[in-house]
Amino acid sequence: MNQIKTILCALIICANTFPTFSQGFEVSPVVMNYSAEPGTSETQKLTIANLFSQRRAFSLVLGDFDRDANGTKSYTEAGSMPTSASDWITISPSYVEVNPNETKEITVTITVPNGANDTRWTMIYVKATKEQTSHNADKGFAGGVVISPTIGVQVYQSPGSNTSYEATVSDFKEITKPGEDQRTLAVTVDNKGGKNLKCSMYLLIADLQTATEVKSSPVVFPLLPGRKQIAKLPVPKDLKPGKYSVAAILDYGHGSDLEGIQMELIVK
């Protein structure tokens, strides 16, 4: 099992909104957003396109994932996380055979229990499978099936009535390492609300002598509810020597006020 899990994680391919391609097949969409209210159900369609030259079988299984403060994903068994939506999801069919250059639609239904007003998430793994032969058999795999490339579909559920958007910033500091020619600042963003956030962070740099301001290019990242992210913000290289007031600004939309934090920076 550990070997299978390791290989699965190495093969997962995730994107944002466009179809994702693996070696011989395509899945669309690769992010499914549900907004079912507690006590109701919502159904969406997932499409699998077989680009192989022969008929192939595809299986769909659920699993959980999370992101750490550096934005790195970790993958676990379905239902292993308190934020998991896997128990609410029904996939039909969960195993399908598709002819070359054809597509099949999969029905994915989420049924939200009464009183469940929080945001949940899970992953659907779409795996192309093939029967083992004496030439490709591997003792590490059981059941006579070899796992081929896998595409991960991120699934999010958050009721529309849940409008808890809130984020804070803290721990603003420089993290440039000795010998690096790119100065980098870091700030911790904490999602204290109950919704997924699309965060945009940038620097406002004011020269304390001339009062001129420079705005850096934004860094954009997602942030799950109850999670933190260390945003790394590069300092523009063309700043002239002097003393600057630097503000890290967070914009997470939804009519929320901008969040900011300041520090002084000396450029020699």
Secondary structure, 3 states (H helix, E strand, C coil): CHHHHHHHHHHCECCCCCCEECCCEEEECCEEEECCCCCCEEEEEEEEEECCCCCEEEEEEEEEEEECCCCCEEEEECCCCCCECHHHEEEECCEEEECCCCEEEEEEEEECCCCCCCCEEEEEEEEEEEECCCCCCCCCCCCCEEEEEEEEEEEEECCCCCCCCCEEEEEEEECCCCCCCCCEEEEEEEECCCCCEEEEEEEEEEECCCCCEEECCCEEEEECCCCEEEEEEECCCCCCCEEEEEEEEEECCCCCCCEEEEEEEEEC
